[in-house]
Amino acid sequence: MALHGLDYARQHADRRPGGGRIDAAERELRARRDRGNQSYQLRRQLYARYLEALTSTDSDLQLLAVREGVPVAEADLRAAWRGHSLLALHYEVGLVAPPPVTGAADTAYRALRAARNALGAAGSAAGGSGTPDGHPGPAGPHDVRGGYVDALAALRAAMRADVGDGRG
């Protein structure tokens, strides 16, 4: 008798409360919509984590520069750089995000890395004042940080374009 009940349940599992059958195309549409929603949620959460890692790393680098002065010791720079899983999140964004976001994420990552390198460069405290023979000196921390700020703004815009602004 239980088997008969199971057969009945299988036969009527695709029935709507109103009596019509849900066809395979509608089930596929629902499944696709669910996968799309899951992908959207994954990207939103990843983008938030990546932005947090970028800004936390930037804050740690700035704090090092204030506390220790420029140039900052290489070991301290590396510790600050590794403290927020930035590289792992950068790779994850590269796997999940569409090309506009991936490109903007790469630009922001490289700009922050340039700012890190400028903090460790010997003689960068002069801020790129130049050499005695008139050639420009190495870019100082203030010179390259503006590029990072601009890249971060572009990354946020690309992310908003991908997942929306979250207000709707």
LINNOR-V411070 format. One line per field, one symbol per residue. ss: DSSP state (H for helix, E for strand, - for the rest). phi: phi as a letter, one per 20 degrees, with the letter a starting at -180 (. if undefined). burial: 1 if it has 9 or more other ideal C-beta (glycine too) atoms within 8 Angstrom, else 0. A space follows every 50 residues. Layout:
# LINNOR-V411070
ss=???
phi=???
burial=???
This chain:
# LINNOR-V411070
ss=-HHHHHHHHHH---E-----E--HHHHHHHHHHHHHHHHHHHHHHHHHHH HHHHHHHHHHHHHHHHHH-----HHHHHHHHH---HHHHHHHHHHH--HH HHHHHHHHHHHHHHHHHHHH---HHH--------------HHHHHHHHHH HHHHHHHHHHHHH-----
phi=.ffffffffffdfeeegeoeeeeffffffffffffffffgfgfgffffff fffffffgfffffffffdmdfefgfffffffefclfffffffgfedefgf fgfffffffffffffffffeffneffmmfoegenffeffegffeffffff fffffgffffffdnemed
burial=00000000000000100000000000100000000000010111011011 11111111011001100101110001100110010100110111001001 11111111111111110111100100110000000010011011101101 110111111101100000
